[in-house]
Amino acid sequence: MKRDWRRVVRQAISRNDHRSVVAGAIAGLGGAIAIGVMELFSFAAHYPLAVIPFATSIVLVIGSPDVEPAQPRALIGGHLISALVGLAVLKLTGPQAWAAAAAVGLAILAMYVTGTFHPPAGINPLLVVSGNLPSTFLLAPVLAGALLLTAFCYVWHRGVRRQPWPRRWW
């Protein structure tokens, strides 16, 4: 059965506040641009995009910029700490499946303890351990990507959305 997509879109807009639809469209555009830039960096750095752990961070920071896990301390610190945990576990155990699972659990604990809880960063230790990634992964793409994403979000929220971000830097 063929659907009239224009009618479906009109119904969706009428069910939602017009502002939320516009905000969602702007967030979607920001996310698409950020992913596109990330794709370019992954090509230049010779890392496949699947190994660069920022897609869900983009969704969080662009779509819910006011929540605590979307602030720079959590975004940057969460990615760094979880990658460090993954590297430490990899060094101690090697690339074992059980070790990847343990590294994710330890990264969650480390993020809580340090006040850097950023749920999307939970993929870092899994990538590090299961992919047997080198320690350079911490600098590029993790640190470089987190800093670039923070800068992108700052420009996006202040320049495009005309709203303050972040609530606090650290």
N, C-alpha and C positions, 0 to 999 in steps of 0.2 A: 504494500500500500504506500503510495507516494504522499509525502507530507509537504505542505506549503510552509517552507522554513521562515518566510517573512512573517507569517501569522504566528508561528511558534515564538519568534523573537519578540514580536509586539506583545504577546501574552506574557512573556517572561518579564519584559520591561514594565508592563502595567502591574504585575504582581510585586515588583520591587520598587523601592524608592529610586527615582531617576539618578540621584546623586550617587547611590551605591553602584549603579550600573556604570556610570561614568568613571567612578573611582576604580572599579574592577577593570574597565577597559584600559585606563592609564596604567594600572599595576601590571596588566597583561603585556602592554607595550614595553614597559620597563623591563619586565622579565625576559621578553623576547630579545630585546637589545642586549641585555647582560649575557644571555646565553650565546648570542651571536658573537659577542666580543670574546667570551670564554672559548668558543670554538676556534676563533682565530689564534688565541694564545696557545691552545692545545696543539694546534697545527705547528706553530712556530717553535714550541718547546718539545715537539716530538713525543708528547704524551697523548694517548687516546683520551677523548673526552670522558669516557666511562671511568677513567682513573682520577679525574679531577673532581673533587668532592664538593662542588659548590651549587649545583642545580637546586637542591632543596633549601640551601641557605638563601639563594636569590628569592625563592618563593616566600620565605618567611620574612626577610628584611624588606622586600618591596611590598608584600601584601599585608603584613601586620607590623608596621614599623614601630609601634609604641610598646610592644611587649618586651619584657626584660631579655629574653633570648635573642632579640633582634638588635640589641645595643652593641656598640663596638667592643666592649669588654668581653661579652659572650661570643660574638662573632669571631674575633681574632683569637682571643684566649682559648675558647672552646676548640677551635680547629688545631691550634698549636699543641695544647695539652693532650688532646685525644691522639694526635699523630705521634707525640712523644711516648705516650703509653704504648701505642702499637709498636713503635720501634724498640722499646725496652722489652716488651714481651717477645718480639721476634728474635731479639738478641739472645734472650734466655732460653727459648724453646725451639726456635726454627719455625718454618711455615706449616704449622699443624692446624687442622680444622678446629680442634678443641681450643687451641691457643688463640685463634682469631675470636672465638666466642668469649673466652675469658678476657681478652683485651678490650672488647666492647664493654663488658661489665665493669672492668677496672677504669675505663675512660669515663664512664658515667659517674662513678664514684669520684674520680679526680676532678671532673668538672663541677660537681656539687660542692666538694670541699673547697675549691678555689674560687667559687662564685662566678664561674664562666660557663654555666650550663647552656649549651646550644645544641638542641637535639640533632640537627643535620650533621654535626661534627661526629656523631656516633659511627658514621661510615668510615672514617679515617683509619681507626685501628684494624677494622676488617680488611680494608684495601691493603694496608701495610703488611699485615701478617699473611693473609692468603695470597697476596701477590709477591711476597718476598721482596718488597720494595727497598731501595737503598735509603740511607739516612739523608741524602740530598732531597728526598721527597718533602722533608720538613721545610726547606727553604723555597723550593719550587717544585710543585705548585702551591703548597700549603700557605706559607707565610706571604709570598708574593700575591697569591690569589686572594687571601683574606684582606690584605691591605688594599688591593685594587678594588675588590668588591665594596669595601668600606668607603673608599673614595667615590666610586660610582654611585652608591646609595646616597651619599652626602649631596652630590651634585643633582641626582635625580629628585630627591625629596625637596631640596631647597630651590632648585632651578625650575623643574617641571611642575611638581605638585604645589610649590610655593608654601610648603609646610615645614616646620622645624624638625630636623632630625640630626643627630640623635637627642634623646632626652638628656643623656649624660655621656661623656666620652669614656670614662673609666670608673 
